Amino acid sequence: MRSRLSIPLILLIVSFPAFGIFSQFVSISPTNEKNHQDMRPTIKSKGDSVAITIPYIEGEQKYWLIVSDKMLPTQKQNFREVIWSGNVVHSGIVLIAPLGYHFQEQKPTIQIVLPRALAMHSYIYYDYPKSIYDGGFYYTIDIPSYLQKQVSR
């Protein structure tokens, strides 16, 4: 009797779905881009325009352009709540726009051209579009930090 009960009990324990417990936000900037080469942007300035190109990573995660009303410190660049809450208005967020990719011969990329004044408080966010049971990294590309680095050269 004891062995009959233990087999179904073991099957229940083994088949119970596991939830991802690891999830980490990363703000990508010139200071840490070497650790995140797969998300590293190429940013070129020409006059009052800024051309931003980032590699497109195929998968469930998506990209958004997020424009705020001012430049944000790193700890305010985690936009997960903004994206996952849907069409809720968030203080300080001026624009949320989903981004698609552009096919080139080698790899697909995301390409954006913005006026410099707008780029100085714009961010590219990469995450799942809604709550999930999996973990992993989610990112913000800190465009203003790259532009500040260009000016300081």
Secondary structure, 3 states (H helix, E strand, C coil): CHHHHHHHHHHHHHHCCCCCCCEEEEEECCCCHHHHHHHCCEEEEECCEEEEEEECCCCCCEEEEEEECCCCCHHHCCCHHHHHCCCCCCCCEEEEEEECCECCCCCCEEEEEEEHHHHCCEEEEEECCCCCCCCEEEEEEEHHHHHHHHHHC
